[in-house]
Each structure stands twice: as structure tokens, then as C-alpha cells.
Amino acid sequence: MKLLDRIRLYPRQQRGDARGWLLKCIDGHEAGLPAVTGEFYVVMAQPGQIRGGHFHPLAQEWFTLLQGRATLLLADPVTGERAEIALTADAPVTVHIPAGLAHAFRAEQGESEPPMLLCAYTDRLYDPADTVPLSFA
């Protein structure tokens, strides 16, 4: 079998609006994945925009900021407790958000600040019933 016959290409669709865009890199339907997988995706937001603003009763997520500066906004919908974490691509960390905690990312503004670029993984395939909106406005 020829080399190029052994690989698969999966067309992807970037979805966006005025805030930025999201591109799923792994959606859980690719050949060769383990029996249990989630989704891997990339999120872009223009400076000053907020992405997210929800929680998942079942899914947990991991996020790594790849470009720019962002503030991770967190809330516990049960207790009402809120917190913020400053993130920068210059000192990358991966943040684990367990199921049940609300989260959003605000792309920070600054002189010639690049858009926020965020790498994300969730341990479950997308299910609209597992996404509960929560405002950070």
C-alpha cells in the first residue's frame, strides 16, 4: 500500500462570529481513535471578547493558552463563588476544569495585542444538553 493510501484527511469547518472562531481538530469520529475519547479544539477570540460562559454537568475540560493574554473567569453555580486567573502564552499552563464549574475566557486588550488562541480538550463528545449557560457579564 502506498504511503498516501495509508492516511486519511478529515475536512474541518471553522465556526465563528464577531468574537472570534472555533475549530474542532478531533471530534471523536476519526478512524483509529481509542474506544473512549472526547474532542480536541482550538478557540480564537479578538481582544476584549469573551468566549464560553457556561458549565457542563458531565464533561470536564482542559485548556492551554497558545497565544495572547486571557483571564479565565470561573464560577461555582451551586455556591456562587467566583474567581479569576490571569493566563499568558509567555508562561503556558494547562488548566483542568472539572464538571460542574462554569468558565469563560476573556481575551485581554493591549497595544497591538494578538487575538487569544486557546487549545482545548473535553473528555466527552459535544452534547447541547450538557452545556448550561452562565453569564460572566
C-alpha positions as CSV (number, residue, x, y, z in Angstrom):
1,M,0.0,0.0,0.0
2,K,1.3,3.4,-1.0
3,L,2.1,6.0,1.7
4,L,-0.7,8.4,0.8
5,D,-3.2,5.5,0.7
6,R,-2.4,4.9,4.4
7,I,-3.5,8.3,5.7
8,R,-6.9,9.9,6.0
9,L,-7.8,13.6,5.6
10,Y,-10.8,14.9,7.5
11,P,-12.3,18.2,6.2
12,R,-12.9,20.6,9.0
13,Q,-15.3,23.6,9.3
14,Q,-14.3,26.7,11.2
15,R,-17.3,28.3,13.0
16,G,-17.1,31.9,14.1
17,D,-18.8,35.2,14.8
18,A,-17.7,38.7,15.7
19,R,-15.9,37.5,18.9
20,G,-13.6,35.0,17.1
21,W,-13.8,31.4,15.9
22,L,-13.7,27.7,17.0
23,L,-12.2,24.9,15.0
24,K,-12.6,21.2,16.2
25,C,-9.4,19.3,15.4
26,I,-10.6,16.0,16.8
27,D,-14.4,15.5,17.0
28,G,-14.4,11.8,18.2
29,H,-15.4,10.3,14.9
30,E,-12.0,9.8,13.4
31,A,-10.8,6.3,12.5
32,G,-8.2,4.7,14.8
33,L,-9.3,6.6,18.0
34,P,-9.5,4.7,21.2
35,A,-12.9,3.5,22.3
36,V,-13.3,6.4,24.8
37,T,-12.4,9.8,23.5
38,G,-13.6,13.4,23.6
39,E,-13.0,16.4,21.4
40,F,-9.9,18.5,20.8
41,Y,-10.5,22.0,19.5
42,V,-9.0,25.5,19.1
43,V,-10.7,28.7,20.0
44,M,-9.8,32.2,18.8
45,A,-11.1,35.4,20.3
46,Q,-10.4,39.0,19.4
47,P,-9.0,41.3,22.3
48,G,-11.8,42.3,24.6
49,Q,-14.1,39.5,23.6
50,I,-15.4,36.7,25.9
51,R,-15.7,33.0,24.9
52,G,-17.5,30.4,26.9
53,G,-19.9,31.4,29.7
54,H,-21.3,28.0,30.6
55,F,-20.8,24.9,32.6
56,H,-21.1,21.2,31.9
57,P,-22.8,18.9,34.4
58,L,-20.9,15.9,32.9
59,A,-18.0,16.9,30.8
60,Q,-14.6,18.1,32.1
61,E,-12.2,20.2,30.0
62,W,-8.5,21.1,29.8
63,F,-7.4,24.4,28.3
64,T,-3.9,25.7,27.3
65,L,-3.5,29.3,26.1
66,L,-1.3,29.3,22.9
67,Q,-1.3,33.0,22.0
68,G,-2.1,36.3,23.7
69,R,-3.3,37.0,27.2
70,A,-6.6,36.0,28.7
71,T,-8.4,36.0,32.0
72,L,-10.1,32.7,32.9
73,L,-13.4,33.5,34.6
74,L,-14.7,30.8,37.0
75,A,-17.9,30.3,38.9
76,D,-19.4,27.6,41.1
77,P,-23.1,27.6,40.1
78,V,-24.0,25.9,43.5
79,T,-22.2,28.2,45.9
80,G,-22.0,31.4,43.8
81,E,-18.2,31.6,44.5
82,R,-16.3,33.3,41.6
83,A,-12.6,33.6,40.8
84,E,-10.3,34.8,38.0
85,I,-6.9,33.5,36.8
86,A,-4.6,35.6,34.5
87,L,-3.1,33.5,31.7
88,T,-0.4,34.4,29.3
89,A,1.1,32.4,26.4
90,D,4.5,33.5,27.6
91,A,4.1,31.3,30.7
92,P,1.8,28.5,29.4
93,V,-0.1,26.3,31.8
94,T,-2.9,23.7,31.2
95,V,-6.0,24.3,33.3
96,H,-8.3,21.5,34.2
97,I,-12.0,22.5,34.7
98,P,-13.9,19.7,36.4
99,A,-17.5,19.0,35.5
100,G,-20.0,21.4,37.2
101,L,-17.7,24.6,37.3
102,A,-18.7,27.5,35.0
103,H,-16.0,29.0,32.9
104,A,-15.3,31.7,30.3
105,F,-12.2,33.2,28.8
106,R,-11.8,37.0,28.3
107,A,-9.2,37.9,25.6
108,E,-7.2,40.8,27.1
109,Q,-6.7,44.1,25.3
110,G,-3.4,45.9,25.0
111,E,-1.5,47.9,22.5
112,S,-1.1,45.6,19.4
113,E,-2.3,42.6,21.5
114,P,-2.8,39.5,19.3
115,P,-6.0,37.5,19.4
116,M,-6.4,34.9,22.1
117,L,-5.7,31.4,20.8
118,L,-6.7,28.6,23.1
119,C,-6.2,24.8,22.8
120,A,-9.0,22.8,24.4
121,Y,-9.8,19.1,25.1
122,T,-13.1,17.7,26.5
123,D,-13.5,14.1,27.6
124,R,-17.0,13.8,26.0
125,L,-18.4,14.5,22.6
126,Y,-20.5,17.6,22.4
127,D,-24.0,17.3,23.8
128,P,-26.1,20.5,23.9
129,A,-27.9,19.1,27.0
130,D,-24.6,19.1,28.8
131,T,-24.0,22.8,28.2
132,V,-25.7,25.2,30.7
133,P,-25.3,28.9,30.1
134,L,-24.0,31.1,32.9
135,S,-23.3,34.8,32.4
136,F,-20.0,36.5,33.3
137,A,-21.1,39.9,32.1
